[in-house]
């Protein structure tokens, strides 16, 4: 499976912070080399703490995003195996998806097995984005399943003219018992162009 990830856009705060830093640097460069005002010296007023500066929540969000992306990739691996097999064991989804999502895919795999449906190849999942809000989030991406083809009892499945081969998908992401899991599919928010 091919994965591509959208680049994060720069925070709107970053350009303002850079502009402020440039202004302070310019003022310092333009000041005279005369005497320092009374009370200024090079002695630090507090010892360094050794702790990183910045927003600790930003690091937590990056960790959560990475965990959701890892779960999403594992979810697609399990989903492909469940359809291509078809594989009716829940083991591949363990620790990756919620119980309702696992049940949905296992029911599909059982139906495929009963009806002699097999898929081969795999979809291309790309432009994946993650949005986190506390212990909930969403993960969305584009899917191109033109190379993921099905047969029924050895005969090619008819093409559904109403279903495009490239389309957007979105899923819930839930933090449960300390692990990020992929939840039920949801309607993609906004305009995702694939």
Buried (B, 14 or more C-beta within 10 A) or exposed (E): BEBEEEEEEEEEEEEEEEEEEEEEEEEEEEEEEEEEEEEEEEEEEEEEEEEEEEEEEEEEBEEBBEBBBEBBBBBBBBBBBBBBBBBBEBEBBEEBBBEEBBEBBBEBBEEBBEEEBBBEBBBBBBBBBBBBEEEEBBBBBBBBBEEBEBEEEEEEEEEEEEEEEEEBBBBBBBBEEEEBBBBEEEEBEEEBEB
